[in-house]
């Protein structure tokens, strides 16, 4: 039957449920607050939006909540939902919540079984459910004693949303069979049909109102988080206190309606619904919460006014790498091109830091697409896609300059190459025939090198050659494995970066040898190489050091441009100005001025020593 299946989802164990209602007592109760009550019975009513809160002085240490059964029962476990959960993490943080509790099961012979439990903080990590293995045969009462509490930001009364008995494993009890039989009856079916109609009416009211109907939304949230009203009344009449939450599943009609409305205000209700169930249904509802949170971030991001350089997020000019380095290139006009990986777009900034143009899906959206896998839902500046002009996690961008403009080439994590012409129009798109996907979080396994009219794609430990219109021109294996960067070298050779060394390769895969010797110094872990507009080679390390080379292996100067380390840097250089993407920001340094100041400091130090 339907309810038996729902009980299995809930992980129910209600063997030996007493036939009549149990009684609940508390050592104290907090007074009502703006009409909200905190009676002891509310910790056993099956609803997560209601709570018991103690009313003693201090943080509630020593307060007790006692449930007495009408006859002895066998207890397998106890579950606690700590805190005030009516508004999710916000209300949990505002009200004190238990840090440590002691559970005491009193048996018929007056002996006791106790278990001390330390609870995570729902004010920090969000609403939670704590299952406690505390078995006892022939128990006649359960006492929950608060030993220590997390301090509330506004109220000091310590709250517990719900306590349930026998909530893990076991057979479906007869009381649920009676409840399921009612649901299958004509009266039960009519009640469910009315619930569907009531939910539809609430949705219509919300959609008809200019700014939504708050009362109707709250009614939907109440159903989603704590079950359909018609089922609550049946649970109250058939199921004793302490066992009701397991018998009361979330209202699936209300959850579906909230998902369609995409209103992030519903997050607390969906969180409560997820705390009621287990297994696949719990995972599904937690996924819904992630989607709502991402949508909330998306709406907030659209309304934020962020500067172009140095900003992270989804608004124009914001960058998001989600741990991946952001590819960087510079064109003949000094404009910066950025592979905005996590936002699934490519952006171009002027030399004043203003956003000039972006390529990708036209609209921001929420997504969980990430390299060959999925991640938690998040808000992205563009929806990932495979259509012309769309990207899925772009990992590299390079610019081929000309006298009239620049052609940009982009590589994304889907193995797609996109060519953007001098008129800013996408001219060609094609897929490389890779054998395995590149992975995220390793400092980049996909790279681009432009060599005249040829495009070299580095994909893991393979190299692919293409013409500018996508014609395949060759493929080769990379002996040293997957490089962390790549540059073009004189004579049509390829420079691949490994660890702290640059290795020269031919385009047929022949390895010539290492080029930099000890010129890069020591102590760094991540680095990047690039050429400036005059064909001079520059390097930047994660220690904030910039190196300009006279020729390969021979530095012209080395200068510290930042006391703050860079995290997996990507670099572009124009007229001595060094641009670095690190931690989702574009950092700008005048390397020549930094060199001049360093030389002045050295001269002053020498003068002081001579005196």
Long-range contacts (C-beta under 8 A, 24 or more apart in sequence): 1-177, 1-180, 1-181, 1-183, 1-184, 2-180, 2-183, 2-184, 3-176, 3-177, 3-179, 3-180, 3-183, 3-247, 4-172, 4-176, 4-177, 4-180, 6-249, 7-172, 7-176, 7-246, 7-247, 8-172, 9-249, 9-277, 9-278, 9-279, 9-280, 9-281, 10-167, 10-246, 10-249, 10-276, 10-277, 10-278, 11-167, 11-168, 11-169, 11-246, 11-278, 11-279, 12-166, 12-167, 12-170, 12-172, 12-176, 12-246, 12-247, 13-76, 13-77, 13-166, 13-167, 13-168, 13-169, 13-170, 13-171, 14-165, 14-166, 14-170, 14-172, 14-173, 14-175, 14-176, 14-243, 14-246, 14-247, 15-74, 15-76, 15-166, 15-170, 15-171, 15-173, 16-73, 16-74, 16-173, 17-73, 17-173, 17-174, 17-175, 17-239, 17-240, 17-243, 18-69, 18-70, 18-71, 18-73, 18-240, 19-70, 19-240, 20-70, 20-240, 21-70, 21-240, 21-241, 22-67, 22-68, 22-69, 22-70, 22-240, 22-241, 22-242, 23-67, 23-68, 23-241, 24-65, 24-66, 24-67, 24-68, 24-241, 25-65, 25-66, 25-68, 26-52, 26-54, 26-63, 26-64, 26-65, 26-66, 27-54, 27-56, 27-62, 27-63, 27-64, 27-65, 28-54, 28-55, 28-56, 28-63, 29-53, 29-54, 29-55, 30-54, 30-55, 30-155, 30-157, 30-159, 31-55, 33-155, 36-86, 38-157, 38-159, 40-65, 41-241, 43-160, 43-161, 43-162, 43-163, 44-162, 44-163, 44-241, 44-242, 44-244, 45-162, 45-236, 45-241, 45-244, 46-162, 46-226, 46-227, 46-232, 46-235, 46-236, 46-239, 46-244, 46-245, 46-247, 46-248, 47-162, 47-226, 47-227, 47-232, 47-245, 47-248, 48-81, 48-85, 48-127, 48-161, 48-162, 48-225, 48-226, 48-245, 48-272, 48-275, 48-276, 49-85, 49-86, 49-161, 49-222, 49-225, 49-226, 49-272, 50-86, 50-161, 51-83, 51-84, 51-85, 51-86, 51-95, 51-159, 51-160, 51-161, 51-162, 52-159, 52-160, 53-84, 53-95, 53-155, 53-157, 53-158, 53-159, 53-160, 54-146, 54-157, 54-158, 55-157, 58-156, 59-96, 59-148, 59-149, 59-151, 59-156, 59-158, 60-96, 60-98, 60-146, 60-149, 60-156, 60-157, 60-158, 61-146, 61-147, 61-148, 61-149, 62-145, 62-146, 62-147, 63-145, 63-146, 63-158, 64-143, 64-144, 64-145, 64-146, 65-143, 65-144, 65-160, 65-163, 66-141, 66-142, 66-143, 66-144, 67-141, 67-142, 67-143, 67-163, 67-165, 67-241, 67-242, 68-140, 68-141, 69-139, 69-140, 69-141, 69-242, 70-240, 71-140, 72-107, 72-108, 72-138, 72-139, 72-140, 73-138, 73-139, 73-165, 74-136, 74-137, 74-138, 74-139, 75-105, 75-134, 75-135, 75-136, 75-137, 75-139, 75-142, 75-165, 75-166, 76-135, 76-166, 76-168, 76-169, 76-170, 77-131, 77-132, 77-133, 77-134, 77-135, 77-165, 77-166, 77-167, 77-168, 77-169, 78-103, 78-131, 78-132, 78-134, 78-142, 78-163, 78-164, 78-165, 78-167, 79-129, 79-130, 79-131, 79-132, 79-162, 79-163, 79-164, 79-167, 79-168, 80-117, 80-119, 80-129, 80-130, 80-132, 80-144, 80-160, 80-162, 80-163, 81-127, 81-128, 81-129, 81-130, 81-160, 81-161, 81-162, 81-163, 81-275, 82-119, 82-122, 82-128, 82-130, 82-159, 82-160, 82-161, 83-122, 83-123, 83-127, 83-159, 83-160, 83-161, 84-159, 84-161, 85-122, 85-127, 85-161, 85-268, 85-271, 85-272, 85-275, 86-268, 87-268, 88-126, 88-127, 88-267, 88-268, 88-271, 88-272, 89-122, 89-123, 89-126, 89-127, 89-268, 89-271, 90-268, 91-268, 92-122, 92-123, 92-126, 92-127, 93-123, 93-124, 93-152, 93-153, 94-152, 94-153, 94-154, 94-155, 95-152, 95-154, 95-155, 95-157, 95-158, 95-159, 96-149, 96-150, 96-151, 96-152, 96-155, 96-156, 96-157, 96-158, 96-159, 97-121, 97-122, 97-123, 97-149, 97-150, 97-152, 97-158, 97-159, 97-160, 98-146, 98-148, 98-149, 98-150, 98-158, 98-160, 99-147, 99-148, 99-149, 99-150, 100-146, 100-147, 100-148, 101-144, 101-145, 101-146, 101-147, 102-144, 102-145, 102-147, 103-132, 103-134, 103-142, 103-143, 103-144, 103-145, 104-142, 104-143, 104-145, 105-134, 105-136, 105-139, 105-141, 105-142, 106-139, 106-140, 106-141, 106-142, 106-143, 107-136, 107-137, 107-138, 107-139, 107-140, 108-138, 108-139, 108-140, 109-138, 113-139, 116-147, 121-150, 123-150, 123-152, 123-153, 126-271, 127-268, 127-271, 127-272, 127-275, 128-275, 129-275, 131-167, 131-168, 133-168, 142-242, 162-245, 163-242, 164-242, 164-243, 164-244, 164-245, 164-246, 165-242, 165-243, 166-243, 167-245, 167-246, 175-238, 175-239, 175-240, 175-243, 175-247, 176-239, 176-247, 178-238, 179-234, 179-235, 179-238, 179-239, 179-247, 182-234, 182-238, 183-231, 191-228, 191-230, 191-231, 192-228, 192-230, 194-230, 195-223, 195-228, 195-229, 195-230, 195-251, 195-253, 196-253, 199-223, 199-251, 199-253, 199-254, 199-257, 200-257, 202-257, 203-257, 203-260, 203-261, 206-261, 207-261, 212-263, 217-261, 217-263, 217-265, 217-266, 220-254, 220-257, 220-258, 220-261, 220-266, 220-269, 221-254, 221-258, 221-265, 221-266, 221-268, 221-269, 222-269, 223-250, 223-251, 223-253, 223-254, 224-250, 224-251, 224-254, 224-255, 224-258, 224-266, 224-269, 224-270, 224-272, 224-273, 225-250, 225-268, 225-269, 225-270, 225-271, 225-272, 225-273, 226-250, 226-272, 227-251, 227-276, 228-253, 228-254, 245-276, 248-276, 249-276, 249-277, 250-276, 250-277, 250-285, 255-285, 255-288, 259-288, 259-291, 262-292, 262-295, 263-292, 264-292, 264-293, 264-295, 264-296, 264-299, 266-292, 267-292, 267-293, 267-296, 287-377, 290-368, 290-376, 290-377, 291-366, 291-377, 293-377, 294-366, 294-367, 294-377, 294-378, 294-379, 295-366, 295-379, 297-378, 297-379, 298-364, 298-365, 298-366, 298-379, 301-364, 301-379, 301-381, 302-364, 307-353, 308-349, 308-353, 308-354, 308-355, 308-586, 309-349, 309-353, 309-585, 309-586, 309-588, 310-585, 310-586, 310-587, 311-585, 312-583, 312-584, 312-585, 314-343, 314-364, 314-379, 314-380, 314-381, 315-381, 316-355, 316-358, 317-347, 317-349, 317-354, 317-355, 318-343, 318-381, 319-343, 319-347, 319-581, 319-584, 319-585, 319-586, 320-380, 320-381, 320-584, 321-581, 321-583, 321-584, 322-370, 322-375, 322-378, 322-440, 323-440, 323-441, 324-393, 324-395, 324-440, 324-441, 324-444, 324-568, 325-443, 325-444, 325-567, 325-568, 325-569, 325-570, 325-581, 325-582, 326-570, 326-581, 326-584, 327-394, 327-395, 327-396, 327-397, 327-444, 327-448, 327-570, 327-581, 328-397, 328-570, 328-571, 328-572, 328-579, 328-580, 328-581, 328-586, 329-397, 329-398, 329-399, 329-408, 329-572, 330-399, 330-533, 330-572, 330-573, 330-574, 330-579, 331-399, 331-401, 331-405, 331-406, 331-408, 332-401, 332-402, 332-405, 332-406, 332-533, 333-406, 334-574, 334-575, 336-572, 336-579, 336-586, 337-397, 337-399, 337-408, 338-397, 338-581, 338-586, 339-394, 339-395, 339-396, 339-397, 339-410, 340-381, 340-394, 341-393, 341-394, 341-395, 341-413, 342-378, 342-380, 342-393, 343-380, 343-381, 343-382, 344-369, 344-380, 344-381, 344-382, 344-383, 344-384, 344-385, 344-390, 344-391, 344-392, 344-393, 344-394, 345-381, 345-382, 345-391, 345-394, 346-391, 346-394, 346-397, 346-408, 346-410, 346-420, 349-586, 353-586, 357-424, 358-382, 359-389, 359-391, 359-410, 359-418, 359-420, 359-426, 360-385, 360-389, 360-390, 360-391, 361-385, 361-390, 369-393, 370-440, 371-413, 371-437, 371-438, 371-439, 371-440, 372-413, 372-437, 372-438, 372-439, 373-440, 386-414, 386-416, 388-426, 388-429, 389-418, 389-426, 389-429, 391-416, 391-418, 392-416, 393-440, 395-438, 395-444, 395-445, 395-446, 395-447, 396-444, 396-446, 396-447, 396-448, 397-448, 398-448, 398-449, 398-450, 399-450, 400-450, 400-468, 401-533, 407-468, 409-448, 409-450, 409-455, 410-448, 411-446, 411-447, 411-448, 411-457, 412-446, 413-437, 413-438, 413-440, 413-446, 415-459, 417-455, 417-457, 417-466, 417-470, 419-468, 419-469, 419-470, 427-469, 428-468, 428-469, 428-470, 429-470, 430-466, 430-470, 432-457, 432-459, 432-464, 432-466, 433-464, 433-472, 434-459, 434-460, 434-462, 434-464, 435-462, 436-460, 442-482, 443-484, 443-526, 443-568, 444-484, 444-485, 444-568, 445-482, 447-483, 447-485, 447-486, 448-486, 449-486, 449-487, 449-488, 449-494, 450-488, 451-488, 451-492, 451-494, 451-507, 456-486, 456-488, 456-494, 456-507, 458-483, 458-486, 458-496, 463-494, 463-505, 463-507, 463-509, 465-507, 474-507, 474-508, 476-505, 476-507, 476-508, 476-509, 477-509, 478-505, 478-509, 479-509, 479-511, 480-511, 484-526, 484-527, 485-527, 485-528, 485-529, 487-529, 487-530, 487-531, 487-537, 488-531, 489-515, 489-552, 495-529, 497-527, 497-528, 497-529, 500-524, 500-527, 502-529, 502-552, 515-552, 515-553, 516-552, 516-553, 517-553, 519-547, 519-549, 519-553, 519-554, 519-555, 520-547, 521-545, 521-547, 521-558, 526-566, 526-567, 526-568, 526-569, 527-569, 528-569, 528-570, 528-571, 529-571, 530-571, 530-572, 530-573, 531-573, 532-573, 532-574, 532-575, 532-576, 533-574, 533-575, 538-571, 538-573, 538-578, 538-591, 539-571, 540-566, 540-569, 540-571, 540-578, 540-580, 541-566, 541-569, 542-566, 542-567, 542-568, 542-569, 546-578, 546-589, 546-591, 546-594, 548-591, 557-595, 559-591, 559-594, 559-595, 559-598, 560-594, 560-598, 561-589, 561-591, 561-594, 562-587, 562-589
